[in-house]
Amino acid sequence: MPDRLRVALIAGVLGRGGAEKQLLASAKALVSSGCEVELFTLTAGGCYADAFSALGIVPRCVGRSGFRLRRISTLTHQLRRFRPHVVHSGHGYANLYAGCAGRAVSSLVIGSLRGSYSGSLREYGPWSRILFRLPHALVTNSQQAYEDVLRHGAVRKDRLYLLPNAIEVPPHEPLRAARPRRNEIRAIFVGRLVSGKRLDRFLAALAIARKSDRRIRGVIAGDGPEMNAARRMASELDLVAGNAVTFLGACDHIQHQLDAADFLVFTSEDEGLPNAVLEAMASGLPVITTAAGDAARVVTHGTSGFVVEDGAPDRIAQYMVRLAGCPDTTALMGMAGRRAVAADYSAELLPRRLLGIYGDLAFRRRADRVLQLVRSLELSTALSPKAA
């Protein structure tokens, strides 16, 4: 049987999060390209475990012990059996395990920086430099993080790559312009309820907006440690009475909520490239966003939504009222955003982007056999109907 490019994906967890969703997208892209893929996790279970298994990739947990050295040893043993050409980490802290074990078996190792450079420094402290430099190359999912890494000299440019998030764009454009005028306008917030997502801004803006247009109500899709504080704030702002805001908790089928919404309000303080923004735009929703991470690069102010640089709730509220009162403008902005996401962030672009990174790294590291395998896959991908 001819040799195929073998890729080992390393994940910390398979929970409900943007990094895990993108890891699954990468697995689909690699499998569709003809790669042989295995997934190794530091913890067992997780909501995405079944989705990987459905691809024929059964997650292999190497993290039953809490000792890092034992986990690295177990992972190294598993990789020796699989003999991957490429080891690709999907989480920042998993770079340690991918780097040590991948180098031990002479694979090309790619680490990931999810989110912002400053956020990584806060989370990992002095470990950050090790997590960035231990792999042979580092991939960021946002242009902002890419530029920050270079500016601070954390990784050389020849070892740094940009791999934007990839989103499944619904095949049919939503007919939001044909909706009848309703007595309810839904502003949706999507994200894990942690301090950096600044749900307080969303709630404050919602309360202000409802003073001008009582049809506006908020829908909050997500769970997390800030849930109780958010509920208290909603009560203090009189949003609980009259069903002005709904807390959905964790949502397995977020697409249903996006389809029922009128626009997304994204209020984060610190981000990479937010999946929530891309998914909302792919669903034909205009987006009101802060300038966190690459959000302001994705959302074109006045065309596909509005960018509030400082995240001021009163300015967010102004745009909420504006969209609520102009259904035709809302529909046009939604369609513009959908086209932009389809052009630059569609999942159909991911196979070639991944193979491009693997091929360039193989060329730079003089891994001739890996380069040969990548080029053969790139050729077959380019000739496939989807790549046309």
N, C-alpha and C positions, 0 to 999 in steps of 0.2 A: 504494500500500500504506500503511495507517495507520501512523503513527509508533509505535514501541514504546520502552519504557524501555531505554536502552542502559547497561550496567554493565561497566566495565573492572576486572578483578581483577588486582592486582599481587602477585606472589610472589617471594620471594628464591630459594627452592629448592622442589623438589617431592619431597623426600626422605621417608623414613619417619618421620613425626613427628606430634604432635597438632595443630600449627598447620596443616600441610598437609592433614590429614584433615578439619579443620573448614572449610578453604577449599573442599575438594571438596564438602562438605555444603552450603555456601553456594551454590556453583555449581548444584548440583542443585535447590535451593530456588528460585533465581532463574529457571532454565530452566522449571521446572514452573509458575511464576507467569506465564510469558509474556514474560519479559525477553529481550533480545538480549545475550548475554554473550561477552566475549573475555577471554583470559588472557594476561598478559605476565609473563615471568620474567626474573630477573637472571642465572640460570644455565641451561644446557641440560640436558635429560634429567631423570631422577628417577623413582622407582618409581610415582608417581601420574600421570605423563604420559599413560599409556595410558588411565587411568580418565577423565581429562578429555577425551581424544580420543573416547572412547566416547560422551560426551555431545554430541559435535559441536563441542567447544571445543578446537581444536588450539593448544597452548601456543606462544607467540611469544617467542623469546629475544631480549632487548635487551642482554644483558650480556656479549657476547664480548670486549669491551674492559674492562680493569680500571679505567679512569679514570671517576670518578663523573660528571663533566660530560659526557663522551661518552655514557655510558649515559642520562643525563637527556635529552640532545639526541635520542638515538635513540628513547627512549620518547615524547617529546613529538611527534616526527614521526609515530609509529605512532598515537598518540591523535588527532592531527588528522585522520587518515584515518578512524578509527572514530567520532569525534564522540560520546564517551560523555556521558551526563547525570551519571553518578556514577562516580567512581574510588575503588575500595575496596582498601586494602592489607591483606594477610593476615599480614605479619610486621612487627615493630617497626622494624627497620632499613630495610625497604622503604617506610616512611612518608616518608623523605626523597625518594625518587624519585617516589612517588605525589603528594606534596605539590607538588613543583616542577613536574612535568610536568602534573599535573591542573589546577593554577592557571593554567598557561600556556595551556591550551585552554578555560578558563572552565567547568570542570566542578565539581560538588560533590565534595569530597575527604574521605574517611573513613580515618583511620589506625587501627591496632590496637595494643593492649598485651596481648600474650600473657604469661601468667605473672604474677609479682608486680611491684609498683612498685619494691621494693628490689632485686629481681633485675635489673630494667632499668637502674637506676642503676649497679649493679656492672658490667653488661655494656657499657653505652654511655657511662658517665661523663657529662661535660658535654654530650654530644650528646643526652642524654635529653630535655631541655627542648625542643630543636628538633624532635625526632622526635614529641613529644607535641603541639606547638603549630602546626607547619607545616600539617597538614591542617585543614580547617574544623571537624572533629569527631574525637573519639577514642572508640573502642569498647574496653571491657575485657571479658574473658570471665569474670571473677569479681567477686563483691560485695566481697571483701576489697580487691582492686586498685582498684575504683571508689572505695571509701571512703578508701583511702590517697592516691589522686590528689587527691581533694578536700581532704583534711586538710593536705596539703603545698602546696596552691595551685598545682599543676602545670598544671591546666586548669580553666576556669570550668565551673560546673555545667551551664550551658545549652549547652555544647559536649561534654558527656560522656554516653556511653550504655553501658548494660550489655547484652551479648548473650551469654547462657550458651551453652556448648557444646551441640551437638545430637547425639543418638545414635539409630541405628536399633535399635529395640526388637524382638527376635524375636517373630513373631506368636503363637507358641505358648509357653505357660509351661512351663519345664522341670519334669519330674516328679521332682525330686530326693528328695522324701519317699519315693518308691517304691523307691529304690535299696536293694539288700540291704546289710547291714553288711559292710564290706570289711576286708581286712587292710592297706589302704593309704589314708591320708588325705592329699590333695594340697593343700598351701598354695602358692599361686602368687604370684609377684612379676612385675609387668609394667612395663617402662620402659627408657628408655635408661640405660646403665650409666655415669652421671656422678656426681661427688661429691655433688651436691645431692639425689640420689635415696636416698642413705644405705642402700645395699645391705648395708653392714656391720651395720646394725640387724637386717635380716631374717635374715642368717646367724647372728648371735649369738642371736636369739630362737629360731630353729629348733633350734640346738644345745641350748638350755635346755629347750625343749618336748619334745624327744625323750628327755630323761631321765625324763619322766613317761609318755610315750606313744610307743613306738617305731614305731607305724604312721605317724606324721606324717613326711612327706618334702617337700622343697622343689622347686619348679619355677621356674626363672628364665628368663623370656622377654624377651630384649633383648640388645643389644650396645653397646659403647662403650669409652671409654678406661680404665674401671675394671675391665675384664674380668679381666686378669691378676692384679690385686690381690685381686679377689674369689675367684678360684680358689685363690690362696695362702691366704687366710683360711679358706676352706672346708676345705682340707687340714689346716690347723693345728687346726681345730675337730673333726677326724675325721668330717667330713660326706661326704667322698669315698668312704670305705670303706662298702660295703653299699648303695651307690646312694642315700644319704640326700638328695642334692641333684643336680639335673640342670640343666646350663646349655644351653639350647636355642639361644642366639644370636638373631639377628634372625628374627622370625617374620612371614611374609606372611599366615598364616591363624591369627590369634590366637584367633578364635572357637572353633576346635577345641580349643585348650588350655583356654579358659575352660569349655567344656562338660565337660571331663574333670576339672576342679578341684573342690574342696570349698569353698574360701574364698580371698579375696584378702587379702594383707598389703601395705599401702601405707605406706612408711616415709619419705617425702620430708621434707626440711627446709624447702623453699621451693617454693611452687606457685601456680598460678592456680586454675583449675577442672580437675582431672585427668581426662582421658579414661579412663584405666585404671579409676578408681573407677566412673565412670558405666557403662562397658561391662561390668564385672563385675556390677554391680547389675542391669543390663538382662538379664544372663544368669542371674539368679536366685542369685547368690552373695552371702553375707554378706561384709562388709568390715571388717577390722581396720585402722585408719588413724591416722596422726598428725593433728594439727590444722592442717596446712599448707594455706594458701590457703582455699578453700571446702570442703575435704574434710569438715570437721566440720559444715558446714551441710547437706551432702548426706547424710551418714551420720548417722542418728539413733541415739545411743548406747542400746544395749539393745533396739532395735527392728529396725534393718536391719544392725546390726553393733556395733562397739565403737570408741570414740575414746580413744586414749592420748595425752593432751595433750603430755607431755614426750618421747614416743617411746622410753621406757625398754624395752630388750629383755626384761627379766624380766616386765614387765607385758604386753607383746605376747605373750610365751610363755604366760602364764596364760590369755589368751583363746584362743590356738591350741589349747591342751589342752581348754579348755571346749567349743569347737565340735567338736573331734574326738570328744568323749565324748557329745555330745548331738545325734544326727542329726536328731531332730524339731525341735529349736530351730533348728538350722542351716537346715533347709528353710523354716521359718516366717519366719526373718529374711531369707532369700533372696527369698521371695515378697513380703515387705513392701518390700524395696529395689527390686524390679522394678516394683512399682506406683508407687512414689515417682518413679522415673526416667521411667516412661511418662507420668506426670501433668505433670512439670515440664521434662523435657529431651528429649522425643521430637523426632525430626527433622520430624515433621508440624507442629510449632509454628514451625519456622524461617522459612517463607515470610512469615507475617504479622509476625513479629518484625523481619525484615530490612526489609520494606516500611514498617513502622511507623517505623523509624529514618530511612529515606530520606525519608519523607513529613514527619516532624517537622523534619528538617534543611532540607528544601526550603522549608517554611513559615517557618522562622526566617531563612533566607537570602533570602526573597522570590523564590525560583525558581519562578514560577507555572506554567510549562510542565511542569517536573519534577513539581511537586505534582499537577497534573492527571493526568499519566500514572500516578503512583503510586496515586492514588485510584481510577482505573479498574481497576488491577490488584488493589487491595485488595478492591474490590467483587466482581470475578470470583472471587477466592480465597475470599471469604466464602461465595459461592454454590456453590462446588465441593463434591462429596460428601465429600472428605477433610476439609474444613474444618468439616463439620457436627458 
